[in-house]
Amino acid sequence: MINYDPQLFAQVAAVNPGLVSTLNALVGQLKTGPLPSAGVLQAYGRYVQRLGDAVVSYAEDLSAAPRIEQADAQ
């Protein structure tokens, strides 16, 4: 399992508590089950990985936005 990062979750929850509660629910279900077959769970894990990639992409877009706006203003 991935170690819980309370500081990160607090920072996210300060803006959008739903994002944190969703992850907490997922982790809780993984720990307590029941779980689907290994193949189904692997496919679901791959979907969650793609979701994580999308979150990183959103963050990169947000980071790039001010630079794009600054370049347009010049």
N, C-alpha and C positions, 0 to 999 in steps of 0.2 A: 504494500500500500504506500501511497504518497504521504509524506509527513504533512500534517496540518500546519498552516502558516497563519496564526491568529492576527498578526499585524496586517498582512495582505488582505485577509477577509474583512477586517475592520475598515480598511481604506475603501474597499469595494462597497461594503454595506453602507458606508456614509453617503454614498451617491445612489446606489441601487441595491437595496436589501434583497430583492428577489433573486439577483444573480448568486448571492451567497446561499440563500435558502435552497436554491435548486441544486447546487453542488453538495450541500450538506445532505440533502435527501438522497442523491445518487450514492454518495459514500456510505450512508447508512444502509441503503438497500443492498449494496455490494457486501457489506459486513454481515448483515443478518439474513440475507436471502429471502425467499428461495430464488435460485438463479436458473436461467435457461440452460440448455445444453451448451457444451464447450464451443461448438461451431457458431451457434447463435450469439453467444456472449462475445466471441472474438469479432464477429461482424459488427456487433453493437459497439465494442471498444474501438474499432476502426472508425466508426461514425463519430464517436466522441473525440477521437484524434483530429478528424477533419473539422469538427466544431472548434477545437482548441486552435487549430491553424487559422480558422476564420477570426477568432478573437484576436490573435496576434496581428492578422492583416488589418483589422479595424484599428488597432492601436497604432500600427505603422502609418495608416492613412491619416489618423489624427495628428501624429507627430509631424507628418509632411505638410499638412494643411497650412500652417503659419508661414512656412518657407515659400510655398506656392503663392500665397497672398502677397508676401513681401516682394517676390520677384515680379508679380503683376503690377504692383504699385510703382516700380522703378521705371 
